């Protein structure tokens, strides 16, 4: 398929703007800007390799990243999302969201506030972690990342989740439901989400109480249990409540097997007949991570700012592709087309400059 060159050009100027605003750069100024940087960034993303391997501007880009607040990256991502989201009227949507953690391998000596220790298996000594929220509404064709933030050692999960939701709330008509896997099953998170008015559905680990309840249920039975809990935090006891939704031996036609399911929700009216298909929408965020891996910019840096900028840059590429090009070409083909246009632009300017100084 032949892509419209003018359209690709307009898309890459959007990427220029993203980089310039993130890094406080001025286009066509005395210093390098997104116009030049995108050629190296896109080439590294296309090849899934290190920035230093494909170009000569790695030091310059790293310095520019270190000179700005990290918050620039997610604020500018949200600004890009707001502009691109007009294509499918994001601000008029009642959305279903999903949260998940993802990470990047680190092979050096683990130190500092941002590298989470790891097992050493396959020489991976640590992980950089990010919390991501994605749009997974079944009636919206775009499966896009909405926001990501870096996660430090000892972070407060409830605070991080609600911070992300507070940034997304003004961008949509309403948040209809937020989906979480079992790693998010936390009394503090459930209490905080209920107090702030966010509807949640969390996959519950099969603890002793859940196992006992399921053991007493008949095959294909569904039931709800009112569950009150206490959270001891900062020498204060906080009380909360949730609804446990339990489903025994529910047949899954996709693989021909039956499974037990347990969820926690603050939605009393949730339909147990549709709760499993609703939750499965969360898996779309994992598909998004696999897509993003196709444009991974590798780094050996210990600096979270550099790692986070590359991570958000990859998500901007995924956002532009998902909303503007997904029906026409693969994500990898899109990244290649963007690189080729960027390379052509910069090469043209370099030839012009060479002739002027000849």
MARRO-416546 format. One line per 10 residues: number of its first residue (from 1); for each residue x, y, z of C-alpha. Coordinates in Angstrom, 3 decimals. Layout:
N
NUM> X/Y/Z  ...
//
This chain:
358
1> 0.000/0.000/0.000  1.313/3.460/-0.937  1.023/5.923/1.905  0.166/9.562/1.370  3.479/11.373/1.845  1.828/14.606/2.922  -0.020/12.692/5.635  3.156/11.039/6.919  4.836/14.447/6.863  2.057/15.954/8.998
11> 2.320/13.043/11.431  6.041/13.433/11.859  5.665/17.155/12.500  3.347/16.138/15.361  6.203/13.994/16.661  8.581/16.962/16.254  6.238/19.056/18.396  6.052/16.352/21.054  9.846/16.141/21.356  10.279/19.920/21.324
21> 7.712/20.489/24.053  9.032/17.611/26.161  12.590/18.880/26.030  11.899/22.638/25.887  13.508/22.925/22.450  12.893/25.546/19.806  12.482/24.420/16.177  14.741/26.075/13.618  16.774/27.624/16.411  20.546/27.647/16.957
31> 20.428/24.232/18.639  19.201/20.799/17.607  15.509/20.050/18.027  12.939/17.357/17.408  13.461/17.775/13.674  16.978/16.341/13.958  16.482/14.128/17.012  13.585/12.187/15.532  15.788/10.701/12.834  17.984/8.956/15.416
41> 15.120/8.119/17.771  13.039/6.569/14.995  16.007/4.656/13.619  16.708/3.170/17.066  13.012/2.318/17.479  12.856/0.753/14.017  15.912/-1.417/14.710  15.122/-2.118/18.399  18.601/-1.035/19.317  20.586/1.540/21.274
51> 20.512/5.197/20.284  24.316/5.229/20.350  24.392/2.440/17.750  22.445/4.243/15.035  23.452/7.890/15.247  25.736/10.567/16.611  23.266/12.551/18.718  22.817/10.241/21.725  24.845/12.466/24.083  22.966/15.555/22.947
61> 19.568/13.879/23.392  20.523/12.512/26.814  21.650/15.968/27.966  18.435/17.552/26.709  16.388/14.946/28.615  18.298/15.595/31.842  17.714/19.350/31.586  13.931/19.210/31.956  11.450/17.968/34.596  10.306/14.377/34.111
71> 6.696/15.573/34.415  7.144/17.241/31.000  6.965/13.810/29.414  3.539/12.734/30.644  2.065/16.243/30.423  3.115/16.525/26.792  1.865/13.009/26.110  -1.533/14.026/27.488  -1.521/17.109/25.279  -0.803/14.947/22.221
81> -3.511/12.506/23.324  -6.022/15.350/23.616  -5.272/16.505/20.060  -5.253/13.042/18.467  -8.234/11.938/20.586  -10.441/14.404/18.728  -10.390/11.926/15.850  -12.684/9.583/17.830  -14.213/12.172/20.219  -12.414/10.949/23.312
91> -13.878/13.788/25.369  -17.407/12.462/24.683  -16.678/8.850/25.658  -17.683/6.839/28.733  -14.526/4.768/28.999  -13.331/1.486/30.447  -9.693/1.689/31.554  -7.103/-0.892/32.542  -3.982/-0.532/34.680  -0.870/-2.656/34.665
101> 2.792/-2.513/35.576  5.441/-3.116/32.972  9.205/-3.091/33.258  12.508/-2.863/31.402  15.568/-4.970/32.143  18.697/-3.505/33.698  21.980/-5.426/33.572  24.335/-3.327/35.690  24.850/-2.802/39.389  21.552/-2.090/41.138
111> 21.596/1.259/42.904  19.471/4.330/43.399  15.804/5.042/43.897  14.432/3.788/40.586  15.993/0.384/39.906  14.051/-2.492/41.446  16.236/-5.469/42.327  15.850/-8.650/40.300  17.016/-12.256/40.443  20.079/-12.048/38.203
121> 18.566/-14.645/35.858  19.801/-14.110/32.272  22.097/-11.427/33.763  19.129/-9.161/34.567  20.038/-7.550/37.887  17.256/-4.976/38.117  14.120/-3.533/36.547  12.861/-0.071/35.721  9.117/-0.108/36.374  6.265/1.911/34.884
131> 2.586/2.104/35.763  0.433/2.388/32.642  -3.223/3.027/32.020  -4.818/2.129/28.679  -8.184/2.604/27.023  -9.823/-0.826/26.601  -13.508/0.020/26.015  -15.022/-2.667/23.791  -17.035/-0.136/21.777  -14.041/2.066/20.937
141> -11.830/0.609/18.179  -8.649/2.311/19.359  -6.695/0.393/22.016  -4.339/3.114/23.125  -2.065/3.929/26.057  -3.451/6.928/27.953  -0.757/7.679/30.507  2.328/6.116/32.090  4.428/7.171/35.050  7.734/5.820/36.419
151> 7.555/3.827/39.645  10.178/4.196/42.376  11.063/1.843/45.215  8.467/1.848/47.968  5.844/3.720/45.964  2.237/3.930/47.149  0.118/2.052/44.608  -3.180/3.703/45.533  -1.664/7.181/45.255  -0.055/6.394/41.885
161> -3.263/4.939/40.408  -5.446/7.830/41.573  -2.894/10.382/40.346  -3.169/8.892/36.851  -6.972/8.815/37.020  -7.099/12.445/38.146  -5.153/13.461/35.026  -7.381/11.405/32.727  -10.752/12.337/34.239  -10.995/15.773/32.505
171> -10.217/14.212/29.111  -13.299/11.936/28.939  -17.000/12.257/29.665  -16.832/9.633/32.395  -14.767/6.734/33.672  -17.257/3.865/33.519  -14.990/1.182/35.006  -11.338/0.581/35.901  -9.925/-2.957/35.553  -7.055/-4.400/37.588
181> -5.338/-7.781/37.818  -4.661/-9.623/41.078  -1.455/-7.684/41.770  -3.611/-4.644/42.524  -5.824/-6.364/45.099  -5.171/-4.042/48.020  -7.383/-2.733/50.821  -5.841/0.717/50.485  -6.480/0.840/46.735  -10.099/-0.318/47.121
191> -10.717/2.181/49.906  -9.109/5.044/47.971  -10.953/4.295/44.723  -14.289/4.181/46.520  -13.618/7.436/48.382  -12.647/9.183/45.140  -15.628/7.780/43.256  -13.874/5.553/40.722  -15.696/2.269/39.884  -13.343/-0.706/39.943
201> -13.205/-4.403/39.105  -10.202/-6.254/40.576  -9.275/-9.891/40.022  -8.942/-11.386/43.505  -6.248/-13.912/44.469  -7.726/-17.132/45.786  -7.023/-16.599/49.487  -8.396/-18.900/52.193  -11.729/-17.136/52.445  -12.279/-17.205/48.685
211> -11.343/-20.877/48.546  -13.821/-21.711/51.314  -16.642/-19.831/49.622  -15.965/-21.428/46.245  -15.815/-24.903/47.816  -19.383/-24.476/49.079  -20.756/-23.383/45.705  -22.316/-25.541/42.992  -20.877/-25.748/39.492  -21.777/-22.680/37.367
221> -23.105/-20.887/40.478  -22.572/-17.134/40.803  -22.935/-15.094/43.973  -22.030/-11.787/45.612  -20.689/-11.369/49.145  -20.630/-8.102/51.079  -17.117/-7.763/52.513  -16.124/-5.211/55.143  -12.463/-4.713/55.967  -10.178/-2.648/58.177
231> -6.923/-1.017/57.071  -4.328/-0.089/59.673  -2.433/2.882/58.253  -0.275/5.426/60.054  -1.566/4.227/63.444  -5.147/4.825/62.287  -7.739/2.162/61.513  -9.639/2.912/58.312  -12.761/0.927/57.497  -13.983/0.086/54.031
241> -16.225/-2.285/52.149  -16.372/-4.017/48.807  -18.403/-6.675/47.039  -16.787/-10.026/46.293  -18.222/-11.594/43.142  -17.562/-15.347/42.999  -18.183/-17.631/40.016  -17.682/-21.407/40.252  -16.572/-23.533/37.274  -17.569/-21.137/34.494
251> -17.100/-22.662/31.054  -14.781/-20.769/28.720  -15.661/-21.562/25.072  -12.339/-20.129/23.847  -10.386/-23.086/25.274  -13.089/-25.556/26.298  -12.197/-25.427/30.009  -14.003/-24.333/33.165  -12.518/-21.914/35.691  -13.293/-20.416/39.086
261> -13.313/-16.617/39.178  -13.218/-14.134/42.045  -13.499/-10.355/41.760  -13.786/-7.358/44.031  -15.929/-4.416/42.939  -17.599/-1.322/44.367  -20.411/-1.661/41.828  -23.410/-3.250/43.523  -25.327/-3.500/40.259  -22.631/-5.318/38.265
271> -24.043/-8.146/36.122  -22.418/-11.465/37.033  -23.304/-12.905/33.615  -21.013/-10.386/31.944  -18.348/-9.868/34.594  -15.811/-12.310/33.071  -16.014/-10.892/29.494  -15.798/-7.403/31.018  -12.658/-8.284/32.927  -11.057/-9.937/29.900
281> -10.985/-6.501/28.301  -8.048/-5.803/30.628  -5.908/-8.150/28.584  -5.854/-5.580/25.790  -3.357/-3.521/27.781  -0.921/-6.464/27.616  -1.411/-6.600/23.845  -0.454/-2.925/23.787  2.801/-3.659/25.601  3.662/-6.316/23.002
291> 3.015/-3.807/20.217  5.206/-1.236/21.957  8.033/-3.781/22.197  8.264/-3.667/18.394  9.633/-0.126/18.696  11.731/-0.525/21.838  14.625/1.933/22.135  17.288/0.172/24.167  19.350/1.954/26.781  22.140/1.176/29.215
301> 21.469/4.334/31.230  20.844/4.207/34.976  18.975/7.504/34.723  15.202/7.076/35.010  14.630/10.309/33.082  16.242/8.837/29.985  14.480/5.510/30.361  11.113/7.192/30.898  11.465/9.551/27.939  12.192/6.625/25.613
311> 9.232/4.717/27.081  6.817/7.618/26.533  8.246/8.247/23.046  7.430/4.635/22.130  3.902/5.133/23.425  3.442/8.282/21.331  4.372/6.234/18.267  1.805/3.612/19.291  -0.829/6.311/19.867  -0.292/7.898/16.437
321> -0.385/4.512/14.723  -3.455/3.203/16.581  -5.563/6.275/15.895  -4.338/7.276/12.429  -2.852/4.265/10.590  -3.839/0.979/12.236  -6.264/-0.050/9.488  -3.686/0.562/6.750  -0.391/-0.950/7.896  1.340/-2.734/10.737
331> 2.944/-0.854/13.605  6.430/-1.824/12.451  5.717/-0.629/8.911  4.447/2.652/10.348  7.662/3.205/12.345  9.735/2.440/9.233  7.696/4.915/7.161  8.162/7.581/9.840  11.917/6.992/9.938  12.247/7.153/6.162
341> 10.393/10.467/6.053  12.455/11.863/8.927  15.695/10.729/7.310  14.683/12.272/4.008  13.832/15.615/5.642  17.092/15.908/7.557  19.219/14.674/4.637  17.652/17.330/2.388  18.535/20.093/4.859  22.067/18.740/5.280
351> 22.620/18.695/1.507  21.354/22.254/1.257  23.701/23.369/4.033  26.645/21.584/2.401  26.023/23.372/-0.908  25.751/26.717/0.866  29.175/26.287/2.487  30.883/24.786/-0.588
//
